[in-house]
Amino acid sequence: MEHERVIFFPLHGGNVFAPERVKAFGDLLQRRQDRIRKLQWGIVAVYLFLLVTPACLPEAEARTGVFDSLARFAEAIFWGLWWPAVILSMLIFGQFWCGILCPDGTITEFASRHGRGLKAPGWLRKPALPLLLFSLITFYEHLIDAFRSAQITLLIIGGTSLASLCTGLIFGQGKRVWCRFVCPGASIFSLLARCAVLHFKVDRVAWDAAPRPASGGVDCPPLLDVRRLKSNEKCNMCGRCSGHRQAVALSLRAPGEEIATLTPDDVRRWEVIGILFVLIGLLYAVAHWSGSAWHQQLSAALRHWLGDAAFWQAEAPRWIFSHAGARTDLIGAVAALSSIIGMTLTLGALVGVGLWLAAHGQKKLAGALAYALIPLAGIGLALGAVEYSLSILADNGVIAWSILPWLRLAGIVTGLAWSFSIAQRLLRYWRRHLERQTFVLPPFAAVAGLLAAAYQFAPIPA
Ligand code: SF4
């Protein structure tokens, strides 16, 4: 089967991606849940130390070295290492981070075992909620340059952990209601994980034929119906269902296979909006546009236009911004925010219109083509995160900006080829659903190519 294609990997232990080894890894996760739990609490301890301690110490100089202050060390770990690694791992392997390592997941599940155990209400289950939270947090982070302040990092990341704890204390009985319905990061992770080469595959025939296990059903933390599991969307890859009824196994599939086999019913409006305006628009605006001279000029013009109105100076909550160091000027922050929002909407709308034209006005097809852009946009996002890592290296005297254009080229060419290959397979798969099926791929390639150029030629930070 195409999904089970073997990828050879020249290690002395043999092919680590052989199907039986992949399956064995899933089973290992299932058997070693006790050890995974110990690992999770170890990560919680390190996470809390790196989050809380720097915020309690005197504010470090913005340009001190990584090993000169705990604050700069924590910044390098959180934003220089963790963020790019998590993005790439989601895109290639799925949401293992969420199910095995994420401290918020551990905290919320633990709290939920001792909490009130209420059912998640309807408003908490709104599909747009995580996207909305993610967008608000991202705007706020960049508005105040949060990465450079241990206190603001504590406020944002610690606030998210506190919210996960509270969600666990109120909702779910030993389950991760937070991860399933609320986690802001999961809104992006669930898109990226659709491209992953690993997934937990359910054999429905074997499942239905197997006797009901004495141990009962699967303890799936994000409350998934494992029997009908078809997508990586919400699967935390925790491995607890591996081997259940001899029907669930960690398996390989072709990169992007899940998107290439989407049906029109699988295309959801909120996800398409999320891909266009958050994954592509917003994350391009904050990771690439916000470092450009154009953004500086537009912000300056907007600032001039907004003027020095007394309301902005006197009434607004200045204390929020006073911690940011870089932007204590509220009008400047509003101008910068307007520029970022403008870029977000412009880029998202341009890509959306381009896909709509490529699909000859067929909305479902245009939506499906937006999913095909996830690899390119995900790699673009990872490159933005890597740029931040390079800026941390530069602060420590290691100037490595010259490798960035080549890194970009390698990443963007890979993302472009990956997206194009998904679109090609998707169009083959959709033949029976399409009214007009000719001349879709070339205009899609043009849209993807222009987006790739925007990533490749984004300004390099000074
Ligand atoms: S389906 Fe549920 S139990 Fe199985 S790996 Fe995914 S999150 Fe874990």
Residues whose N, C-alpha, C, O or C-beta is under 5 A from the ligand:
A	BS01	SF4	F200 D219 C220 P221 P222 L224 V226 K234 C235 N236 M237 C238 G239 R240 C241
